[in-house]
Amino acid sequence: MVSITVDKACCKGCNICLAVCPKKVLVKSKKRNNYGTTMPNISKIEECVVCRMCEKLCPDGAINVEGE
């Protein structure tokens, strides 16, 4: 089972996670955070290969990936 969480208080909406995901699991959401920027949304969690690229390259440490 894979779990991806985005800390809305830390995410500044840079969209690096969207660009680096090889399976395009993360997509741009219409929801905005406290900064007024759009948040990443988990779209196809079942396609996640747990490469953790989104987690590793997030400059704010706002993404956490758990799974096998």
N, C-alpha and C positions, 0 to 999 in steps of 0.2 A: 504494500500500500504506500502510495506517495502522497506527501502533504507539502504544499507550498503556501507560505504565509508572507504577506507584505505588511510591514509596519507603516501604517498610514501617517504616523507622526514623524517618521524619518524620511520617507520617500519625497524627493523633490521633483519627480516627474521627468527625469532626464531621458528615459526610454532606452537606456543601454540594454536593459534586460530583454526588451522586445527584439532588439537587433541581434543579440548573441544567441538566442534560443534556437537550436537547430531544428526543433519540431514545431516552432511557433505556438507553444503552449500558452505564452503570455500575449495578450492583446491590449490595445489601448482602450481604456474604459471611458465612459462619459462622466463618471463620478469624480469629484474634485476633493482634494484634501485641504488642510488648513492653509497651505501656501497658495491655493487656487489653481494648482496644476492637476492634470488628469493622472489618474492612478493606473498601474498595470492591473489587468484582470486575468484570472486563470480561466482559460477557455476550454482546452482539451487536456485535462489532467491525465487521462488514460494514455496519452501519447508521450508523456514525460519519460525520458530515459535516465533521469537523475544524474545528468552530467554536471550539475551545479554551476554552470557557467553564469547564470543570472545571479546567483548568490556570490560567487567569487568576484565578479566584475562590478557589482553594485558599489558605487563610491560612498554610499551612506550606510551600508550594512543593513539595508531595510528588508532584504529578502532572506528567508530561511527555507531550505529544502530538506525534507526528511523522507527517507525511504531507502529501499534496497536497489 
